[in-house]
């Protein structure tokens, strides 16, 4: 509701924090050598997971408003010229970790347009969305993407308590089903009850 996403409960996969959801998607999407585009500076835990599964991580330049769309398109063209497959654009568009900016709506629309042009899925890590203390929210990539090419990861871990790891994954059915085959195990029922309350 808060992210203006038209989904049902069956569209959501509950995970042990957003880290597990991210790992599931990386394994589901990438074969060794496949390209994942990320922002120039990105959370080291996610970067380590991408490298662990032998993704070819390519960084795109950013400014104070997020991904530089001119640089993004140039990078995409360069990767395609090399004959490599781009599996997704991974972004933390709200309170980006480690830089901290939030990508404005018009920039998000530009990024979506480029990803649609080249048929590249957007992997939106929105785990910091709930940490806003002031200002207006910016719509999620997922809610703005009219083609359904966005994979969305969120987390309750940051707002409940340290160690109470509970996240979630929302993705197109084919991606969601494949990602679930990489789920490590059961989710913490105590964390689930804490979030429910």
N, C-alpha and C positions, 0 to 999 in steps of 0.2 A: 504494500500500500504506500509506504513512505517513498519508495523508489519508482512509483507509478508503473509497476510491472504487472501485466495481465497474466497471472499464473494460477495454478491450482496446487494443492498439497502434493499431488502425484508428480509434479514437475520438480520438486525439491528433494535433493539428496542430503541428508544430515551426515556431517563428517566430524572427525576429531580435530576441530579447528580448521581454519582456512588452509593451513599448511598441507593437511591431508588432501583436501579438495584440489589444491594446486598440483600436488604430486600425481594424483589420479589423472588429471587432464593432460599433464605433460607426457605421462606414459601412454595415454590413449591416443594422443595426436602425433607424437614424434618418433621417427626412426632415427638411428644414429646418423648425424650429418645434416638432418633437416634444420632449416633456419627458423629461429624464433626471434622476432624483433622486440626489443625492449627499449625503455627510456634509457638515456645515457647513464644515469645513476639509478640503480634499482636495489631493492632490499636484498641483502646478501644471502639470506636463507633461500629465497626463490631462485636466485642466480645459481646457487650451489646445486639445487635440485635439477635445474636445466642442464648443467654441466655433468651431473652424475649420470644422466641418461643420454649423454653424448649429443645434445643439441648444439647446433652452431649458432651461438648467441650473437646477434648484431645489434649494436646500440645506435639509437637515433638521437640527434641533437635536440635539446629542449631549451626553451626560454622561460621567463617568469610565468607564462600562461600554459606551459606544458609542451607537448610534442610540437616541434617545428614542422609544419605540414609540407613545406617545400623540401626540407631535408628528408622527410619520410618518403615522399614519392621518388626522390633521387636514389635513396637507399634501395627501395623496392625494385626499381629499374636495374640497378647494379647487380642485385642478387639474381634477378631473373635472367640477366645477360650471362651470368655465370652458369646458368642451367640448373640452379638449385631450387628446391621447393620451399616456399614460405608457409609454415604451418599455422602461424598466428602472430598477431601483434599483442604482446602482453603489456598492459598498462595499469598503473595505480592512479586513476585520474582525480581522486578526491583525497586531499592531504597526503600527497605523494611521499613515499618513504624511500630515500632519506631527505629529499629536498623540501617538501612541505607545501608546494603549491597545489591549488585546485584548478583544474582545467575548466575554463568558462564554456558555456553552452555553444557559442558560435565555433569555437575551436573543436569541440567534440563533433559537431556536425561536419566540419571539414575533414576530420580524421575518418569518420564513417564513410563519407563520400569517396575518399581515396581507397579505403578497404573494400568498398563495394566495387569500385572500378577494377581492382585487381583480384577480386574474389578471395580476400584474406579474412579469416575469422578474427574477431576482436576478443581477447581474453581479458575481461575486466575484473580486477581485484579491488573490491570495494570494502575492504575490511575495516577501514577507518572512518567510514561515512557517519557512524553514530557518535563520533567524538566532536561534532560541531557544537561550539558554545555560543556562537553569534553568527549573524549573516544569513543569507538565503541559501538553501540547498540548490545544487545544480542537478538536473535530471541525469539518470544513469544512462550509459551507453545502451544498455539492454532495452530500456524503455524507448529510446530514440531510434533504434535500429529497425527499420521497416522490413528488412529482409530476414531477420532472425539469424544473423551470423554471429551473434554475441554469446559468449560463454561467461557466466557471472559467478563470482565467488564472494561470499560474505562471511562475517564472523561475529559471534557474540562474546568471544574470549576477551576482547579489549574493554568491554563495559560491565562484565560480571565480577570477576576477580582473577588475580594471577593463578594460572594453573587450571582454571575451569575452561578447558578447551572444548568449544563447540562451534562448528562452522557449517557452511552449506554451499551446495553447488546447484546452479540452474543452467541448463544447457539444452540445445536441440536434442530430441529423443535419441537419435543415433549416437551422438557424442556421449550423452548421459549414460546410455546402456553400456557402451564400451568402457567408459571411465569407471563404472561400478565394478567391472571385473578386476580392477586394480585396488579396490578398497581393502585396507589392511585388516580390519576386524570390526568388532562391535563399537558403538559409540557410548561414551560414558553416560549412564542413565541418571546419575546424580546431577551432572551438568545440565542435562536435558530438563530435569525437574526444576532446577534453579532458574533456568531461562523461562520456563513456562510460568513460574510464579512471578 
